[in-house]
């Protein structure tokens, strides 16, 4: 019985670690940002918190100098992450 409780506890810990450390990276790959853009502190490593910050973004369309532009912003604090104009 104790062995079963230990195995279940280890499985829960593994699932939680996977969720908090792997999922932000998967979401970053699906976002419009590159790894270099997501490395906010320019350390050469994208931390899970940096990946989560860039993965949770919104989009705004606007016009600038007659060009159609898209602004990507962080949902956490509303700061602009990237602007693209076509």
ABEGO torsion letter per residue (X at the ends): XAAAAAAAAAAAAAAAAAAAAAAAAAAAAABABBAAAABAAGAGBBBAAAAAAAABBBBBBBBBGGBBBBBBBBAAAGBBABBBBX
